[in-house]
């Protein structure tokens, strides 16, 4: 799986993740570059993926299952879209994303 990098763009961090959106789950890769956050699904047929620019992020939240078991990270954009990513090391990811903005 490859993403098209822009000029002067470098991948900083990448992980396998599960995107949870409105009772739908999509396996893929979450990639942080020095310019954007990108989600690329493993199944190319589902949709082509999406990117989130650092300026478009309103909130970065942790979320749990059963209110106590750490599950992942939720990004809320300024237009109100919620993107939930199940992952390990969510504190490191949160720190990396916060440093982008």
Secondary structure in CASP SS format (residue, H / E / C, confidence):
PFRMAT SS
TARGET T0000
AUTHOR 0000-0000-0000
METHOD secondary structure of the structure
MODEL  1
X C 1.00
X C 1.00
X C 1.00
X C 1.00
X C 1.00
X C 1.00
X C 1.00
X C 1.00
X C 1.00
X C 1.00
X E 1.00
X E 1.00
X E 1.00
X E 1.00
X E 1.00
X E 1.00
X E 1.00
X E 1.00
X E 1.00
X E 1.00
X E 1.00
X C 1.00
X C 1.00
X E 1.00
X E 1.00
X E 1.00
X E 1.00
X E 1.00
X E 1.00
X E 1.00
X E 1.00
X E 1.00
X E 1.00
X C 1.00
X C 1.00
X E 1.00
X E 1.00
X E 1.00
X E 1.00
X E 1.00
X E 1.00
X C 1.00
X C 1.00
X C 1.00
X C 1.00
X C 1.00
X C 1.00
X C 1.00
X C 1.00
X E 1.00
X E 1.00
X E 1.00
X E 1.00
X H 1.00
X H 1.00
X H 1.00
X E 1.00
X E 1.00
X E 1.00
X E 1.00
X E 1.00
X E 1.00
X E 1.00
X E 1.00
X E 1.00
X C 1.00
X C 1.00
X C 1.00
X E 1.00
X E 1.00
X E 1.00
X E 1.00
X E 1.00
X E 1.00
X E 1.00
X E 1.00
X E 1.00
X C 1.00
X C 1.00
X C 1.00
X C 1.00
X E 1.00
X E 1.00
X E 1.00
X E 1.00
X E 1.00
X C 1.00
X C 1.00
X C 1.00
X H 1.00
X H 1.00
X H 1.00
X H 1.00
X H 1.00
X H 1.00
X H 1.00
X H 1.00
X H 1.00
X H 1.00
X H 1.00
X C 1.00
END
